[in-house]
């Protein structure tokens, strides 16, 4: 079997966070592999209440297209401009953090996520992105704390459920935690064959 990763993205409005759902290799694994991060925005729509002018709006939309095309440097340049024209919206900061992470500039990614969470501390996408950054930099306890907060506040935000499960299984060696998160996730995403396999493997491991 030849497997290929797929990338999907959707735009949920003016200042909703960019959706960059990096999917796992379909049908090729029985457990998640490092590293992985689900960046979907299923079921939740955040648009903060700040008026922005048409030029800023158009720049943001162009930046989203650049991010979707993988032109991260150009997107960063434009998003820096957008940030100046929309300082009370968290989405430009979240998107530029994603772009900086893609270019390997982790410190800048973290700085922008901190700013996004200053604007909106409970934003599920910002917290999910920050938890992924924590995981990438080996701060697993901090990642767990963020995931616990997100799934408590937004139990329907399934990307955090999936990522929390991956953190527990592969990085914390907590099979019970992983199984609980995957089972919540699979109820909403019953066609995710990978997670079904992970659940089966964990149940066998736990003797369920």
C-alpha positions in Angstrom: 0.0 0.0 0.0 1.2 3.5 -0.8 0.2 6.1 1.7 0.3 9.9 1.4 -0.4 12.6 3.9 -3.2 14.9 3.0 -3.7 18.6 3.9 -7.1 20.2 4.2 -8.0 23.7 5.1 -11.2 25.8 5.4 -11.7 29.4 6.1 -14.5 30.1 8.6 -14.7 33.9 8.1 -12.9 37.1 8.5 -10.9 36.5 11.7 -11.5 32.9 12.4 -8.3 31.0 12.8 -6.8 29.3 9.7 -7.6 25.7 9.5 -4.6 23.6 8.7 -5.7 20.0 9.4 -2.7 17.8 8.9 -4.2 14.3 8.7 -2.4 11.1 9.7 -1.4 8.6 7.1 -4.7 6.8 6.3 -4.7 3.1 6.8 -1.0 2.8 7.4 -0.6 2.8 11.2 -2.0 1.0 14.2 -0.9 3.7 16.6 -0.1 7.4 16.2 3.4 8.4 15.2 5.5 11.4 16.4 5.1 14.1 15.6 1.4 14.8 14.8 -0.9 17.7 15.4 -4.6 18.1 14.5 -5.3 21.7 13.5 -8.9 21.6 12.5 -11.6 24.0 13.9 -14.6 21.6 13.8 -17.8 22.9 15.4 -16.4 26.2 16.8 -16.4 29.6 15.2 -14.6 32.5 16.9 -14.9 36.0 15.5 -14.0 38.8 17.9 -15.8 42.1 18.0 -13.5 44.6 16.4 -14.3 46.6 13.3 -11.6 46.5 10.7 -11.3 48.5 7.5 -11.6 46.9 4.1 -7.8 47.0 3.4 -7.0 45.1 6.5 -9.7 42.5 5.7 -8.3 42.0 2.2 -4.8 41.6 3.5 -5.9 39.0 6.0 -7.7 37.0 3.3 -4.6 37.2 1.0 -2.5 36.0 3.9 -4.8 33.0 4.5 -4.4 32.1 0.8 -0.6 32.4 1.1 -0.6 30.1 4.2 -2.7 27.6 2.4 -0.2 27.6 -0.5 2.7 27.1 1.9 4.2 30.5 1.2 4.9 31.2 4.8 7.4 34.0 4.5 5.1 36.1 2.4 2.2 35.3 4.7 4.2 36.3 7.8 5.1 39.7 6.2 1.4 40.4 5.4 0.1 39.2 8.8 2.6 41.5 10.6 0.8 44.3 8.7 -2.6 42.9 9.6 -1.7 42.7 13.3 -1.1 46.4 13.3 -4.5 47.1 11.9 -6.4 44.7 14.1 -4.8 44.5 17.5 -7.9 43.3 19.3 -8.4 40.2 17.2 -6.5 37.0 18.2 -6.7 35.2 14.8 -3.9 37.1 13.0 -1.7 36.2 15.9 -2.7 32.5 15.8 -2.1 32.3 12.1 1.2 34.0 12.2 2.3 31.7 15.0 1.4 28.8 12.7 3.5 30.3 10.0 6.5 30.9 12.3 6.2 27.3 13.5 6.4 26.1 9.9 9.5 28.2 9.3 11.2 26.9 12.5 11.0 30.2 14.4 9.6 28.6 17.6 10.2 31.6 19.8 8.3 34.0 17.5 5.5 31.4 17.3 5.3 31.3 21.0 5.3 35.1 21.4 2.4 35.4 19.0 0.4 32.7 20.7 0.9 34.4 24.1 -0.4 37.6 22.5 -3.4 35.7 21.1 -4.2 34.3 24.5 -3.8 37.7 26.1 -6.6 38.9 23.8 -8.7 35.8 24.3 -7.5 33.5 27.0 -10.0 30.8 26.3 -9.6 30.6 22.5 -9.6 26.8 21.8 -7.5 27.0 18.7 -4.9 29.2 20.3 -4.7 26.9 23.3 -4.5 23.9 21.0 -1.7 25.5 19.0 0.2 26.4 22.2 -0.2 22.8 23.5 1.3 21.5 20.3 4.2 23.9 20.7 4.7 22.8 24.2 4.8 19.2 23.0 7.2 20.0 20.3 9.6 21.6 22.8 9.3 18.8 25.3 7.1 20.6 27.8 4.6 17.8 28.2 3.2 18.7 31.6 2.3 22.2 30.4 0.8 20.7 27.2 -1.4 18.4 29.3 -2.6 21.3 31.5 -3.6 23.2 28.4 -5.5 20.3 26.9 -7.3 19.6 30.1 -8.5 23.2 30.2 -9.6 23.2 26.6 -11.6 19.9 26.7 -13.3 21.1 29.9 -14.2 24.4 28.5 -14.9 23.2 24.9 -15.7 19.5 25.1 -16.9 19.5 21.5 -13.6 20.8 20.1 -12.4 17.5 18.7 -8.9 18.5 17.5 -7.9 19.1 21.1 -9.3 15.7 22.1 -7.3 13.9 19.4 -4.1 15.8 20.2 -4.6 15.2 23.9 -4.9 11.5 23.3 -1.7 11.5 21.2 0.1 13.4 24.0 -1.1 10.9 26.6 -0.3 7.8 24.5 3.1 8.7 23.0 4.6 11.3 25.3 3.2 10.6 28.7 2.7 6.8 28.5 -0.8 7.2 30.0 -2.9 4.7 28.1 -6.1 5.3 30.1 -6.0 9.1 29.4 -5.4 8.4 25.7 -8.2 5.9 25.4 -10.6 8.3 27.1 -9.8 11.1 24.7 -9.9 8.9 21.6 -13.3 7.5 22.6 -14.7 11.0 22.9 -13.3 11.9 19.6 -14.5 8.9 17.7 -18.1 9.5 18.7 -18.0 12.7 16.6 -15.7 11.4 13.9 -16.7 7.7 13.5 -15.1 7.4 10.1 -11.6 8.1 11.3 -10.0 4.7 10.8 -6.7 5.5 12.4 -8.3 6.5 15.7 -10.3 3.3 15.6 -7.1 1.3 15.3 -5.5 3.3 18.1 -8.5 2.6 20.3 -8.4 -1.2 19.6 -4.7 -1.3 20.3 -5.1 0.6 23.6 -8.0 -1.6 24.7 -5.8 -4.7 24.0 -2.9 -3.1 25.9 -5.2 -2.3 28.9 -6.9 -5.7 28.8 -10.3 -4.2 28.0 
